[in-house]
Amino acid sequence: MSTKKSESSNKVQVRITVANVTSDVNFESALSAAQIQSAVNAALKSGEALTLEDIRGRVIMVPAEKIGFVDIGEQTDRRVGFGVQ
C-alpha cells in the first residue's frame, strides 16, 4: 500500500524557458533531478532536441538551441495551517 507522501517524493518539478516564447514549460517528472540534468547536458552537447516525459506520459521536446534555462526542483509538501515557520 502506497501513501500519497511517498508518491509525491518521487516527483521532480521542471521548468524550461524557451527562447522567443513568453511562457515557460512546466511539468512534473518521475525522473530524478540528476537524470534530468544529464538529459539536458546531453541535448546541449549534441545539439539534438531535449526529450523528457512527464508523470502523465506526455512527451515534451524542446530544440536544444532554443533552451533558455532549465529549473529543476524536488517536489515539496504543501504546508497547511497557521503554524510558525
Secondary structure, DSSP 8 states (H G I E B T S, - for coil): ---HHHHHTT-EEEEEEETT-SS-EEEEESS-HHHHHHHHHHHHHH---EEEE-TTS-EEEE-GGGEEEEEEEE------SS---
